[in-house]
């Protein structure tokens, strides 16, 4: 490689659609720094489970260590269960006659092909074994996708109901949330009034009944203290209302979430 121009290097980079390195290079703007030719291949599966395999281009069989042509996805006895072709080399375009890899750079530079019986037969066989097989496989993927969408669509209401029941269970099991949601507006208001009114009303009745100079001085001192407390006492009902309003908003938010 030393001293050679990068466009003359005999290097071909096969960049997969889900290859993490390719995605990183393109996102960082370094895609043009790859030496040699670049060929984009649409292989891989966009699941984190196969993160590394999307880069290497194959998945090894656990028993033999050999690359597997297809991988199993989904759960058994469900419509999503099936196999997907994974191996990257299956997606590399190759010449029907020579088997050599086809790239944009190599287009039009190969040897001429005689249109004779043998070559036409070879082309027909390739169309049947490769192109037609790929079309059939693509149709099967599309059919499977439609089946999954239709199946999940019929289960949507059931899944929604299950989620709502699960949400109710979480709400009930959370003791703090349960207590907050069961605090009644009337209960809060009554507690606030009982905390303030009885002592004030008894004080006013006692003041009207007793008219002794010493008692008047005592009442005056108490009234002065009460005046200082008037603000905080009046704030209690307002604070209670704010708490009630906050709880109501939380109930509304939980109902909307459900």
C-alpha positions in Angstrom: 0.0 0.0 0.0 2.9 2.3 0.6 3.2 5.1 -1.9 0.1 4.1 -3.8 -2.9 6.3 -4.4 -5.9 5.4 -2.4 -8.1 5.1 -5.5 -5.8 2.4 -6.9 -5.8 0.3 -3.8 -7.1 -3.2 -4.2 -9.4 -2.9 -1.2 -13.2 -3.3 -1.2 -15.1 -2.2 1.8 -18.5 -3.9 2.2 -20.5 -1.5 4.4 -23.6 -3.1 6.0 -26.8 -1.1 6.6 -26.7 -2.0 10.3 -23.0 -2.3 10.7 -22.2 -0.2 13.9 -18.8 0.9 12.5 -20.3 2.0 9.2 -23.0 3.9 11.0 -20.5 5.6 13.3 -18.2 6.6 10.4 -21.0 8.1 8.4 -22.5 9.9 11.4 -19.1 11.4 12.2 -18.5 12.4 8.6 -15.6 10.0 8.1 -17.2 7.8 5.4 -15.1 9.3 2.6 -11.9 8.3 4.4 -12.3 4.6 3.8 -9.6 3.5 1.5 -10.4 1.6 -1.7 -13.9 0.9 -3.0 -17.1 1.0 -0.9 -20.0 -1.3 -1.6 -23.2 -0.8 0.5 -24.9 -4.1 1.4 -28.4 -4.3 2.9 -27.8 -7.1 5.4 -28.1 -7.5 9.2 -30.9 -7.2 11.8 -31.5 -4.0 13.7 -31.5 -5.7 17.1 -28.9 -5.1 19.8 -28.6 -8.8 20.3 -26.7 -9.0 17.0 -24.8 -5.8 17.4 -21.4 -7.4 16.8 -22.7 -9.7 14.1 -23.9 -6.8 12.1 -20.3 -5.8 11.8 -18.7 -9.2 11.2 -21.4 -10.1 8.7 -22.2 -13.6 10.0 -23.5 -15.5 13.0 -21.6 -18.6 14.0 -23.4 -21.8 14.9 -22.8 -22.5 18.7 -22.0 -26.1 18.1 -20.0 -26.2 14.9 -18.7 -22.6 14.9 -19.6 -22.4 11.2 -21.5 -19.4 9.8 -25.2 -19.9 9.7 -27.1 -19.0 6.5 -30.2 -18.0 8.4 -31.1 -17.1 12.0 -34.2 -17.9 14.0 -36.3 -14.9 15.3 -39.5 -14.6 17.3 -41.1 -17.1 19.8 -42.3 -20.5 18.9 -46.0 -21.0 18.4 -46.4 -17.3 17.5 -46.8 -15.7 14.1 -43.5 -13.8 14.5 -41.5 -17.0 14.6 -39.4 -17.7 11.6 -36.0 -17.5 9.9 -34.1 -14.5 8.4 -31.2 -14.7 6.0 -28.2 -13.1 7.7 -24.8 -13.9 6.0 -23.4 -10.8 4.4 -21.8 -12.6 1.5 -25.2 -13.7 0.3 -25.9 -10.1 -0.6 -22.7 -9.4 -2.5 -23.5 -9.1 -6.2 -21.5 -11.4 -8.4 -21.2 -12.0 -12.1 -23.4 -14.8 -13.4 -20.7 -16.1 -15.7 -17.4 -15.5 -13.8 -18.5 -15.4 -10.2 -16.5 -12.2 -9.6 -17.8 -9.5 -7.4 -19.6 -6.7 -9.2 -19.0 -3.1 -8.1 -19.7 0.3 -9.6 -16.0 0.7 -10.5 -16.0 -2.7 -12.4 -19.1 -2.1 -14.4 -18.5 -2.2 -18.1 -14.9 -3.4 -17.7 -15.4 -7.2 -17.8 -14.9 -9.4 -20.8 -17.5 -9.6 -23.4 -20.0 -12.5 -23.3 -21.0 -14.4 -26.4 -24.7 -14.7 -26.7 -24.8 -18.4 -27.4 -26.8 -21.3 -26.1 -24.5 -22.1 -23.2 -24.2 -18.6 -21.9 -28.0 -18.0 -22.3 -28.6 -21.2 -20.4 -26.2 -20.1 -17.7 -28.1 -16.8 -17.4 -31.5 -18.5 -17.3 -30.3 -20.9 -14.5 -29.0 -17.9 -12.5 -32.2 -16.1 -12.9 -34.1 -19.1 -11.6 -31.8 -20.0 -8.8 -30.8 -16.5 -7.6 -33.2 -13.8 -8.8 -36.4 -15.9 -8.6 -35.4 -17.4 -5.3 -34.7 -13.9 -3.9 -38.1 -12.7 -5.1 -39.8 -15.7 -3.5 -37.9 -15.1 -0.2 -38.8 -11.4 -0.3 -42.4 -12.2 -0.8 -42.3 -14.6 2.2 -40.8 -11.8 4.3 -43.6 -9.4 3.2 -46.3 -12.0 3.8 -44.9 -12.7 7.3 -44.8 -9.0 8.0 -48.5 -8.6 7.0 -49.5 -11.6 9.2 -47.6 -10.1 12.2 -49.3 -6.7 11.7 -52.8 -8.3 11.4 -52.2 -10.5 14.4 -50.9 -7.7 16.6 -53.8 -5.5 15.4 -56.4 -8.1 16.7 -54.6 -8.3 20.0 -54.5 -4.5 20.5 -57.6 -4.2 22.7 -56.6 -7.2 24.9 -53.1 -5.8 25.4 -54.6 -2.4 26.3 -56.9 -3.9 28.9 -54.1 -5.9 30.4 -51.9 -2.8 30.6 -54.8 -0.9 32.3 -55.2 -3.7 34.9 -51.5 -3.7 35.5 -51.5 0.0 36.0 -54.3 -0.2 38.5 -52.4 -2.9 40.4 -49.3 -0.7 40.6 -51.5 2.2 41.9 -53.1 0.0 44.6 -49.8 -1.6 45.7 -48.0 1.8 46.1 -49.1 2.7 49.7 -48.0 6.3 49.6 -49.9 6.9 46.3 -52.9 5.0 47.6 -53.1 7.2 50.7 -52.7 10.5 48.7 -55.4 9.5 46.2 -57.9 8.6 49.0 -57.6 11.9 50.8 -61.0 13.5 50.5 -61.6 17.2 50.0 -64.2 17.2 52.8 -61.8 15.5 55.2 -59.0 18.0 54.6 -61.4 21.0 55.0 -62.9 19.7 58.2 -59.5 19.0 59.7 -58.3 22.5 58.9 -61.4 24.1 60.5 -61.3 22.0 63.6 -57.7 22.9 64.1 -58.6 26.6 64.2 -62.2 27.4 65.0 -62.9 25.8 68.4 -60.2 27.7 70.3 -61.1 31.0 68.6 -64.8 30.7 69.3 -64.2 29.7 73.0 -61.9 32.6 73.4 -64.4 35.1 72.1 -67.2 33.8 74.3 -64.9 34.0 77.4 -63.9 37.6 76.5 -67.5 38.7 76.3 -68.4 37.1 79.6 -65.5 38.4 81.7 -64.9 42.1 82.3 -62.2 42.4 84.9 -59.2 44.9 84.4 -56.7 42.0 84.8 -58.8 39.8 82.5 -59.0 42.7 80.0 -55.2 43.0 80.0 -54.9 39.3 79.5 -57.4 39.2 76.7 -55.6 42.2 75.1 -52.3 40.2 75.2 -54.0 37.2 73.7 -55.7 39.3 71.0 -52.3 40.8 70.1 -50.8 37.3 69.8 -53.9 36.2 67.8 -53.4 39.1 65.5 -49.9 37.9 64.8 -51.2 34.4 64.1 -54.1 35.6 61.9 -52.1 35.5 58.7 -50.8 31.9 59.1 -54.2 30.7 60.3 -55.9 32.2 57.3 -53.3 30.6 55.1 -54.4 27.1 56.3 -57.6 26.9 54.3 -55.8 28.3 51.2 -53.0 25.7 51.6 -55.6 23.0 52.0 -57.3 24.1 48.8 -54.0 24.0 47.0 -53.3 20.5 48.2 -56.7 19.4 47.1 -56.2 21.0 43.7 -52.8 19.3 43.3 -54.3 15.9 44.2 -57.1 16.4 41.7 -54.6 17.3 39.0 -52.6 14.1 39.9 -55.8 12.0 39.7 -56.6 13.5 36.3 -53.0 12.9 35.0 -53.2 9.2 36.2 -56.5 8.8 34.5 -55.2 10.2 31.3 -52.1 8.0 31.5 -54.3 4.9 32.0 
